[in-house]
C-alpha cells in the first residue's frame, strides 16, 4: 500500500527535525500526528480557549494542505489535562470548528504532555 506524507510549509521543520509527518495518507485515510495547544513557534498560551483553538488550527492546516476540511474528519481522540475544568470550553469550540455529520470523538484525561503548560492534544483520522 502506498503511503504519502502531508507536510504544510509551516510544518517542514517537524518533518525534517522530528522525522515525523504531520499527516500520513494511506488507502484514502489520513492519520494526523497529535497536535496540542503549543504553537508551532513553541509558545503556549495560558488561555485555555486559545490553546484549544491552536490545536484545531494546526489540525485544519494539515487537512487543508491535503485538500480536506472538517467534513473529512471521521475520528478524533482528544487528550486533556484537567478535562472536567475545560470540557464546556472544548465542547463550545468543537461545535464552532466541526460540522455535521460529526466524527466519532473520545476524550481522555492525561497527567501531562512533553511541553509545559499544555492542556490539550488532538489525534485525528480523516478520510478522503
N, C-alpha and C positions, 0 to 999 in steps of 0.2 A: 504494500500500500504506500502510495506517495504521501509525503509529508511536506508542508510548506510553512515557513516562518512568516509571521506578520509582525513587522517592526516599523512603527511610525518613526519619522526622522528624529523627533524629540526623545525617543527611547533607544536610539542606536547604541548609546553607552551601556545600557543594560545588556544588550546582545553581545557587545564586544567584551565588556569587563566581567560580567557575571556568567557569560556563556549560557544564557537562557533567552528564549524567545518570549516577548510579551504576549504573543499569541501563536498557537501552533495548530495548523489545519490538517485534518486527515479525514478522508471519507465524508466530506461535507460538514463535519463537526469542527468547531473552533474552540479550543481549550485555552483559556487565558491564565497567565500567571496571576498569583494573588496580588491585588493592588490595594494599598492601605491609605490611611489618612495623611501620610507624609507626601509632600510634593516631590516632583522629580528633582528639585533643587536640594532636597534633603530637609527642608524646613517643615515643621509640624505645627499647625495652629493649635492653640489651646481651646479654640471654639469647636464644640462637638459637631455642629451642623457643617462648619467649614471642612472638617476632616471627612465627614461622610460624603459631601459633595466632591471633594478632591478625589476620593476613591472612585466614585462614579465617573468623574471627568476622565480619569485615566482609562477606565474600562471602555468608555464610549470612544476615546481616542483610538484605541486598538481596533474596536469594531468598525469605526469609520474608515480607518486605513484599509481594512479588509472589505469595504463596500457594504457594511452591515450597520444595523442600528438596534434599538431596544426591542424591536419586533422579532429579531433573530435569536434573542436570548431564550434558552429553554430551561436552564437551571442556574440558580445562584445559591452558594453557601456563604453566609456572612459570619465572620468571627468577631467577637466583641469582648472588650474589657469593660465590665460594668454594664452588661446588656440591659438589665432592668432600669438602670439610670437614664438610658437614652433610647430605649426601644420606641417610644412615641415619636421622638425626633426622626429616628431612622425610618419608621413607617410613613411619616409625612413626606420625607424626601423620596422614599421609594415610590409613593403614589405620584409625585411630580415627575419622576425620571423614567419609570417603567410604563408599559402600556398593555392594554387588553388585546389578546389573551395573555394573561400574566404567566410568567415562568414558575416552575417549582422553586420553592425557597426554603432553606433550612438555616436557622440562626443558632449559633453555638457560642457559649461563654468560654473564654480562654483566660489564662493567667497573664499573658503579655505577648509582646512582639519583639523582634530584633531592634526596632527603632524605638527609642524612649518617647513616651508620651502618646503613642499611637493607640487609638481605642477601637479601630475597625479595620477589617481587611475583607475584600470580596474575592471569591473564587467563582468564575463564571464559565459556563459552557453555552455556546451558541451553535446554531445550525444554519447553513446557507440555504 
